Amino acid sequence: MILNRTEVALVFILCPMDIVALWWVSGNLPAMDSNGICQKSRRTAGNQAALCQSQPEVLYAVARGTSLGVRECQHQFRHHQWNCTQQGKSFRRILQQDIRETAFVFAVVAAGSVHTVTQACSSGELLQCGCEDPHGRRPPQLPATFGKQGIIWEWGGCGDDVEFGFEASRRFMDTKRRKTKSDVRTLIDLHNYEAGRLVQSWSLVCHGQHAVRNHMWTECKCHGLSSSCSLKTCWRKMPHFREVGDRLLQRYNSAFRVMGSNDGGMLVPAGQGVKPPDGLDLVYSDESPDFCLPCRRTGSLGTGGRACDSRVTGMGGCRQLCCGRGHKKETQLVELNCLCRFYWCCTVECEKCSTSKNLTLCL
């Protein structure tokens, strides 16, 4: 199993290890397998180092989850003034701030790590886990069509063991931060990690005084003579990760600004008369910088040159995305594959065709 350069960088910046600064700044991150990451992580210690050495293949799955999370971030923010770009050192500078955008990133990569570890369990990639054990679980709320007279169902198949993914994400992503739990930034990061996991979590998850129903869905298969479907075997599956990203974007839009309590041991709302955030809410402590113009200090790349839609008045429209600076029309030549032919066996050869594309770009 090989991680590419970007995925290696992501696991070190989003799963806090001491060497992240050295690796990220050097820009010399070769592709490596999961064991290679542990060998390079010489400054990791304690539980984190032990986990890295004993379960490198789980770390690999967590790393793939951080990459999945960032790709989802780029999709969800594609029409925002900050579009979750990884260009240059911008992404790292954004993550060093305790803002609403960072809250989303930490939540979505934590959810991504749960998702990829759970998928690795279901597909048999990990020796530590497999399919979910359904014994003792209560019957689900099945669709009305499942309740017809004479139809019997039972748990079976290969359900997603999302509980293992949840705990693996906690072990790899939270271990080091929990040692310094007293500072506000650490509390905020841990809260947002957990919020992302809860959106991805299974069954009836209890968090403090709040019970959060899952977004898992039930898949069933019919058994019986002549497709009589006298017996249904059912199992639980995770939602598509796009659904998770959609829900987290809703949480981003309603995120809570918080501050540390007097003793620094918990988070409280920054405003008077505001209800405390619950386990699913995203939290932040600082207002976001201006993303309209480039700023090296904050990591903003500005919106100049971004494609926009002049017909749209809201998100993604030129007025919003270009920050009132105006926009221009531009025609660009792009190369596309064309006249493709299949040759037995098994190659496809294409010619390159140039075509013009009309774009609207921010000034």
C-alpha positions, -999 to +999 in steps of 0.1 A: +000+000+000+015+033-011+007+068-001+014+096-025+032+128-015+000+148-009-015+121+013+017+118+034+017+155+039-020+155+050-016+128+075+012+147+092-005+181+092-040+168+103-029+139+126-005+160+147+030+145+150+061+165+160+078+162+126+050+177+106+067+211+104+100+196+091+083+175+065+059+201+053+084+229+049+110+207+033+087+198+005+105+165+001+078+140+008+083+109-013+056+083-018+060+056+009+041+027+024+025+027+058+056+012+075+077+039+059+057+066+076+063+051+110+100+048+103+102+085+094+082+095+125+112+093+148+100+120+171+066+104+178+065+089+213+042+072+237+009+058+226+011+074+191+045+058+183+032+024+196+001+026+175+022+036+144+045+006+149+019-019+158-008-010+133+008+008+103-019-005+080-046+012+101-025+044+099-026+040+061-064+039+062-065+069+084-042+088+060-064+079+031-093+093+051-076+127+056-071+128+018-108+119+013-118+146+037-098+173+020-112+164-014-147+167+001-137+200+016-127+212-019-160+201-033-181+217-006-162+250-008-158+252-046-181+282-048-168+300-016-142+327-015-119+302+002-120+270-018-100+247+004-070+249-019-038+231-011-017+254-032+017+263-017+018+269+020-017+284+021-034+254+035-010+251+064-014+288+073-052+285+072-050+255+096-029+274+121-058+297+127-088+289+149-115+299+124-147+285+111-131+271+079-105+252+100-134+237+121-149+222+089-115+208+078-108+190+111-144+177+112-144+164+076-110+147+079-120+130+111-152+118+094-131+107+064-108+087+086-138+068+101-151+062+066-119+048+051-110+027+081-145+012+082-144+005+044-110-012+049-126-034+076-155-044+053-133-052+023-109-074+044-079-051+041-073-050+079-066-080+101-078-061+132-115-059+121-140-072+096-178-071+092-199-057+120-211-082+146-249-077+147-256-099+177-276-082+204-285-052+182-321-040+182-341-044+150-339-013+128-367+009+116-372-008+082-392+007+053-429-002+052-423-027+024-402-048+047-431-054+071-454-073+048-471-104+063-451-136+060-417-119+055-390-127+080-358-109+082-325-113+101-292-095+105-266-109+081-244-100+052-214-078+059-224-047+078-200-018+081-181-020+115-181+018+119-175+015+156-140+002+149-134+031+125-147+055+151-122+043+177-093+040+153-098+076+143-098+086+179-066+067+187-046+080+158-059+116+156-065+125+192-038+108+212-012+135+212-037+164+216-053+150+246-020+153+266-024+191+263-061+193+268-061+224+289-055+250+261-085+263+242-072+255+207-068+218+217-103+217+231-117+232+199-098+208+177-108+178+197-145+189+197-145+194+159-128+160+154-155+144+174-183+163+157-171+149+123-170+114+137-205+117+152-220+127+118-204+095+104-212+073+134-236+044+138-266+033+158-278+056+186-247+075+197-248+091+231-227+123+235-230+140+269-267+147+273-275+144+236-285+113+217-277+115+180-294+091+156-272+077+129-273+083+092-265+046+084-289+029+060-301-007+059-295-029+029-314-062+024-313-092+002-342-115-006-341-153-001-366-179-009-380-202-037-389-185-070-379-151-056-407-153-030-386-132-006-398-152+024-366-142+042-346-110+041-310-108+052-302-072+062-270-053+071-260-018+079-240+004+055-225+038+058-239+067+038-221+080+008-194+104+020-209+132+000-239+131+023-216+134+053-199+165+036-233+180+030-243+177+067-210+191+079-214+221+056-247+228+073-229+226+106-203+250+092-230+275+084-243+274+119-210+271+137-206+285+173-180+310+183-166+299+217-140+308+243-124+290+272-140+288+306-124+306+335-105+275+345-096+267+308-111+233+311-141+236+288-156+256+260-184+282+265-202+304+240-185+337+233-218+356+233-243+362+261-275+342+262-263+317+236-270+280+242-238+259+245-228+239+214-237+202+214-216+173+202-226+178+165-219+215+164-187+229+149-169+255+170-142+282+165-128+311+184-116+337+158-133+354+130-122+344+095-098+366+076-107+384+044-103+359+016-110+384-012-074+395-015-041+376-012-024+378+022+006+357+029+002+360+067-033+345+068-028+321+038-055+338+017-047+335-021-075+359-030-102+352-056-085+368-086-086+345-117-113+323-101-140+311-125-175+324-116-210+324-130-223+358-140-259+345-141-260+335-104-266+361-077-257+339-047-228+315-039-206+310-069-219+341-086-194+367-098-207+394-075-201+373-044-169+355-055-152+385-070-159+406-040-172+435-061-140+439-082-158+429-114-151+401-138-140+395-174-148+371-202-120+350-216-117+322-241-092+295-235-081+266-256-082+233-239-071+199-250-094+169-247-092+133-257-112+125-288-116+099-315-108+072-290-104+036-302-103+003-283-076-022-293-079-059-282-067-064-256-068-041-237-058-006-246-076+026-255-058+051-278-071+086-282-061+116-303-059+151-288-084+177-300-084+214-291-116+232-283-123+266-271-140+272-237-157+304-227-149+314-191-159+342-167-130+351-144-128+374-114-106+405-118 
